Amino acid sequence: MGYFEGKTALVTGAAGGIGGAIVRRLRSEGVRVAVADRDVTGIDAETHLPGDLLEASYADELPRAAFDSLGSLDIVINNAGVITRGSVTNTTDADWALSLGVNVEAPFRVCRAAIPIMADRGGGAIVNVSSCWGVRPGPNHAVYCMTKAAIASLTQCMGMDHAHQNIRINAVCPNEVNTPMLRMGFAKRGFNPDTAVTELGKTVPLGRIAEPEDIADVIVFLASDAARYMCGSLVEVNGGKPVG
């Protein structure tokens, strides 16, 4: 019997690089998946739930919408996220609102709505995406580091608070990942994305930055019964590279 037999999942940020890898990996294991993002056109999944996570009502209703469509909800993966560069003095109100809204408030709302659904069904697994930068902050990403630290702490607290309901809540903490968002950030700063990714890879002991599949595999492991004794854990996936 497989670890995912008969399981269902909700994945936010499903249109992104890591999100797409998560969805593909789950579905390869036979999981029926509901995908959430602003635009979910073209994503192979059982249920499509487009919307803006900055809208409180959308985030609040996502778990129930996934449950109603799939008939159950065993796994929630809060993958959606944004990166804001700069010091506090270079951070605008818009940067602040976007970062807090997507990186902290949305997963809080999704977890708050999903936990009672899972508890009623005897348990489940939630995986949040934090960052190595949230565990050990680096320079020039003040608000990003703060939001990822917040979701890491929230994960640890929820892991303790809901373990007795057989709901395992953990977080993955990646370092740099070769995603369209990372490449777009390089391009906006005037760098050639291919060259920048190659040079960044030289700073990693394993010799390259992570691919989305490297992160997705760890997320899917934490969502599976293979991780049945992991709860409130922060799992760094960094290729051996410290933040700095």
For each residue, the residues with C-beta under 8 A, 3 or more apart:
1: 5
2: 5 29 30
3: 29 224 225 226
4: 7 26 29 30 31 224
5: 1 2 30
6:
7: 4 30 31 32 74 75
8: 31 32 33 34 66 70 71 72 73 74 75
9: 26 31 32 33 34 73 74 75 76 77 223
10: 33 34 36 49 62 63 66 73 75 76 77 110 114
11: 14 19 22 23 26 33 34 35 36 77 79
12: 19 36 37 53 62 77 78 79 80 106 107 110
13: 16 18 19 36 37 79 80 81 129
14: 11 19 20 22 23 35 36 37 40 43 45 79
15: 19 20 35 37 38 39 40 43
16: 13 19 20 37 79 80 179 180 181
17: 20 21 177 178 179 180 181 212
18: 13 21 22 79 129 174 177 179 212 215 216 219
19: 11 12 13 14 15 16 22 23 35 37 79 80
20: 14 15 16 17 23 24 43 212
21: 17 18 24 25 211 212 213 215 216
22: 11 14 18 19 25 26 77 79 216 219 220
23: 11 14 19 20 26 27 33 35 43 44 45
24: 20 21 27 28 44 216
25: 21 22 28 29 213 216 217 220
26: 4 9 11 22 23 29 31 33 75 220 223
27: 23 24 30 31 32 33 44 45
28: 24 25
29: 2 3 4 25 26 220 224
30: 2 4 5 7 27
31: 4 7 8 9 26 27 75
32: 7 8 9 27 46 47 70
33: 8 9 10 11 23 26 27 45 46 47
34: 8 9 10 11 45 46 47 48 49 65 66 69 70
35: 11 14 15 19 23 40 43 45 47 48 49
36: 10 11 12 13 14 40 49 50 51 53 62 66 80
37: 12 13 14 15 16 19 40 43 50 80
38: 15 50 51 52
39: 15 50
40: 14 15 35 36 37 43 45 48 49 50
41:
42:
43: 14 15 20 23 35 37 40 48
44: 23 24 27
45: 14 23 27 33 34 35 40 48
46: 32 33 34 69 70
47: 32 33 34 35 66 69 70
48: 34 35 40 43 45
49: 10 34 35 36 40 62 65 66 69
50: 36 37 38 39 40
51: 36 38 55 58 62
52: 38 55 58
53: 12 36 58 59 80 101 102 106
54: 97 98 101 102 106
55: 51 52 58 59
56: 59 60 105 109
57: 60 61
58: 51 52 53 55 61 62
59: 53 55 56 62 105 106 109 110 113
60: 56 57 109 112 113
61: 57 58 64 65 113
62: 10 12 36 49 51 58 59 65 66 110 113
63: 10 66 67 73 76 110 113 114 117
64: 61 67 68 113 117
65: 34 49 61 62 68 69
66: 8 10 34 36 47 49 62 63 69 70 73
67: 63 64 70 71 72 73 117
68: 64 65
69: 34 46 47 49 65 66
70: 8 32 34 46 47 66 67 73
71: 8 67
72: 8 67 121
73: 8 9 10 63 66 67 70 76 114 117 118 121 124
74: 7 8 9 118 121 124 125
75: 7 8 9 10 26 31 124 125 126 127 223
76: 9 10 63 73 110 111 114 118 124 125 126 127
77: 9 10 11 12 22 126 127 128 129 219 223
78: 12 106 107 110 111 126 127 128 129 151
79: 11 12 13 14 16 18 19 22 129 219
80: 12 13 16 19 36 37 53 102 106 107
81: 13 102 103 129 148
82: 98 99 102 103
83: 141 144 181 185
84: 91 95 98 99 141 143 144
85: 140 141 144 185
86: 90 91 95 140 141 142 143
87: 90 91 140 142
88: 91 142 143
89:
90: 86 87
91: 84 86 87 88 95 96 142 143
92: 95 96
93: 96 97
94: 97 98
95: 84 86 91 92 98 99 143
96: 91 92 93 99 100 143
97: 54 93 94 100 101
98: 54 82 84 94 95 101 102
99: 82 84 95 96 102 103 104 143 144 147
100: 96 97 103 104 105 143 147
101: 53 54 97 98 104 105 106
102: 53 54 80 81 82 98 99 105 106
103: 81 82 99 100 106 107 144 147 148 150 151
104: 99 100 101 107 108 147 150 151 154
105: 56 59 100 101 102 108 109
106: 12 53 54 59 78 80 101 102 103 109 110
107: 12 78 80 103 104 110 111 128 151 154
108: 104 105 111 112 154
109: 56 59 60 105 106 112 113
110: 10 12 59 62 63 76 78 106 107 113 114
111: 76 78 107 108 114 115 126 128 154 158 169
112: 60 108 109 115
113: 59 60 61 62 63 64 109 110 116 117
114: 10 63 73 76 110 111 117 118 124 126
115: 111 112 118 119 126 158 162 165 167
116: 113 119 120
117: 63 64 67 73 113 114 120 121 124
118: 73 74 76 114 115 121 123 124 126 165 167
119: 115 116 122 123 162 165 167
120: 116 117
121: 72 73 74 117 118 124
122: 119 166
123: 118 119 165 166 167 168
124: 73 74 75 76 114 117 118 121 166 167 168
125: 74 75 76 167 168 169 170 222 223 224 227
126: 75 76 77 78 111 114 115 118 158 167 168 169 170
127: 75 76 77 78 169 170 171 172 219 222 223
128: 77 78 107 111 151 152 154 155 169 170 171 172
129: 13 18 77 78 79 81 151 171 172 174 215 219
130: 134 135 148 149 151 152 155 171 172 173 234
131: 134 135 144 145 148 173 174 175
132: 135 136 173 174 175 236 238 242 243
133: 136 137 138 141 144 145 148 175 243
134: 130 131 137 145 147 148 149 150 151 152 173
135: 130 131 132 148 149 152 173 234 236 243
136: 132 133 242 243
137: 133 134 141 145 146 149 243
138: 133 141 145 243 244
139: 244
140: 85 86 87
141: 83 84 85 86 133 137 138 144 145
142: 86 87 88 91 145 146
143: 84 86 88 91 95 96 99 100 146 147
144: 83 84 85 99 103 131 133 141 147 148
145: 131 133 134 137 138 141 142 148 149
146: 137 142 143 149 150
147: 99 100 103 104 134 143 144 150 151
148: 81 103 130 131 133 134 135 144 145 151 152 173
149: 130 134 135 137 145 146 152 153
150: 103 104 134 146 147 153 154
151: 78 103 104 107 128 129 130 134 147 148 154 155 171
152: 128 130 134 135 148 149 155 156 171 173 234
153: 149 150 156 157
154: 104 107 108 111 128 150 151 157 158
155: 128 130 151 152 158 159 169 170 171 232 234
156: 152 153 159 160 232 234
157: 153 154 160 161 232
158: 111 115 126 154 155 161 162 169 232
159: 155 156 162 163 168 169 170 231 232 233
160: 156 157 163 231 232
161: 157 158
162: 115 119 158 159 165 167 169
163: 159 160 166 167 168 231 232
164:
165: 115 118 119 123 162
166: 122 123 124 163
167: 115 118 119 123 124 125 126 162 163
168: 123 124 125 126 159 163 222 227 228 230 231
169: 111 125 126 127 128 155 158 159 162 231 232
170: 125 126 127 128 155 159 222 227 230 231 232 233 234 235
171: 127 128 129 130 151 152 155 233 234 235
172: 127 128 129 130 215 218 219 222 235 237
173: 130 131 132 134 135 148 152 234 235 236 237 238
174: 18 129 131 132 177 210 215 236 237 238
175: 131 132 133 204 209 210 236 237 238 239 241 243
176: 182 200 204 209 210 241
177: 17 18 174 182 209 210 211 212 214 215
178: 17 182 183 197 209 210 211 212
179: 16 17 18 182 183 212
180: 16 17 183 184
181: 16 17 83 184 185
182: 176 177 178 179 185 186 193 197
183: 178 179 180 186 187 193 196 197
184: 180 181 187 188 193
185: 83 85 181 182 188 189
186: 182 183 189 191 192 193 196 197
187: 183 184 190 191 193
188: 184 185
189: 185 186
190: 187
191: 186 187 195 196
192: 186 195 196
193: 182 183 184 186 187 196 197
194: 197 198
195: 191 192 198 199
196: 183 186 191 192 193 199 200
197: 178 182 183 186 193 194 200 201 209
198: 194 195 201 202
199: 195 196 202 203
200: 176 196 197 203 204 209
201: 197 198 204 207 208 209
202: 198 199 207
203: 199 200 241
204: 175 176 200 201 207 208 209 238 239 240 241
205: 239 240 241
206: 239 240 241
207: 201 202 204 239
208: 201 204 211 239
209: 175 176 177 178 197 200 201 204 239
210: 174 175 176 177 178 214 215 237 238 239
211: 21 177 178 208 214
212: 17 18 20 21 177 178 179 215 216
213: 21 25 216 217
214: 177 210 211 217 218 237
215: 18 21 129 172 174 177 210 212 218 219 237
216: 18 21 22 24 25 212 213 219 220
217: 25 213 214 220 221
218: 172 214 215 221 222 235 237
219: 18 22 77 79 127 129 172 215 216 222 223
220: 22 25 26 29 216 217 223 224
221: 217 218 224 226 227
222: 125 127 168 170 172 218 219 227 230 233 235
223: 9 26 75 77 125 127 219 220 227
224: 3 4 29 125 220 221 227
225: 3 228
226: 3 221
227: 125 168 170 221 222 223 224 230
228: 168 225
229:
230: 168 170 222 227 233
231: 159 160 163 168 169 170
232: 155 156 157 158 159 160 163 169 170
233: 159 170 171 222 230
234: 130 135 152 155 156 170 171 173
235: 170 171 172 173 218 222
236: 132 135 173 174 175
237: 172 173 174 175 210 214 215 218
238: 132 173 174 175 204 210 241 242
239: 175 204 205 206 207 208 209 210
240: 204 205 206
241: 175 176 203 204 205 206 238
242: 132 136 238
243: 132 133 135 136 137 138 175
244: 138 139
